[in-house]
């Protein structure tokens, strides 16, 4: 399960932020999920709540998910778009995904 491994990586970041803000208690964390990442939000949430955070200081933390649209950039002319295209307006067909492919911790809030 890809999401379980990702949950452990995200949790490590969250725990690091918590360590730097002791003795405050974590209240909420916001996680950005790129729509081109292939990550299933429900599986990720389940992994965090029911496996990774269970029995930790984060057991009752509120999880907020934000979704990031993919953005591509033409390697020929540099044109950027969030639209799904097979050909660029310059005629090029070689693109890089420059955003919307990653999943990361945006913020951790404390009470």
Buried (B, 14 or more C-beta within 10 A) or exposed (E): EEBBEBBEEBBEBBBEBBEEEEEEEBEEBBBBBBBBBEBBBEBBBBBBBEEBBEEBBBEEBEBEBEEBEBBBBBEEEEBEBEEEEEEBEEEBEEBEBEBBBEBBBEEBEEE
